[in-house]
């Protein structure tokens, strides 16, 4: 499983939308979408924000 797939899976399991994750993390919806689709890799700071928001 790719990193983007894992992030999407965790987000959906917690019933969090991309928009909600964007508001929680301060990251743009577009960036989160690109990370989930493995178009771009997250920076360490972005990954930290996402993992804190998803409690992992």
C-alpha atoms as one frame of an Amber mdcrd trajectory, in Angstrom:
protein
   0.000   0.000   0.000   1.367   3.395  -1.014   1.532   6.276   1.460  -1.279
   8.167  -0.272  -3.528   5.107  -0.153  -2.819   4.690   3.551  -3.630   8.341
   4.285  -6.887   8.122   2.297  -7.836   4.869   4.043  -7.251   6.345   7.507
  -9.132   9.524   6.604 -12.153   7.645   5.268 -12.149   5.229   8.209 -12.515
   8.247  10.507 -15.185   9.761   8.221 -13.142  12.923   7.632 -13.525  14.719
   4.294 -10.615  16.270   2.424 -12.134  19.655   3.251 -12.235  18.842   6.973
  -8.655  17.540   6.904  -7.642  20.730   5.120  -9.190  22.864   7.855  -7.576
  20.799  10.625  -4.089  20.755   9.094  -3.977  24.118   7.346  -2.969  22.348
   4.120  -4.816  23.036   0.881  -7.445  20.588  -0.367  -5.501  20.297  -3.614
  -2.290  19.322  -1.839  -4.054  16.694   0.269  -5.678  15.287  -2.860  -2.319
  15.161  -4.665  -0.706  13.405  -1.695  -3.511  10.833  -1.545  -3.198  10.150
  -5.284   0.614   9.849  -4.962   1.110  12.711  -7.414   3.346  14.472  -4.924
   5.056  13.326  -1.775   4.347  15.207   1.432   7.012  17.244   3.157   7.943
  16.135   6.656   5.953  19.068   8.060   2.862  18.178   5.999   3.099  14.516
   6.953   3.385  15.518  10.629   0.227  17.664  10.386  -1.718  14.917   8.611
  -0.631  12.219  11.050  -1.555  14.378  14.043  -4.967  15.116  12.512  -5.575
  11.395  11.887  -4.222  10.384  15.321  -1.457   8.162  13.987
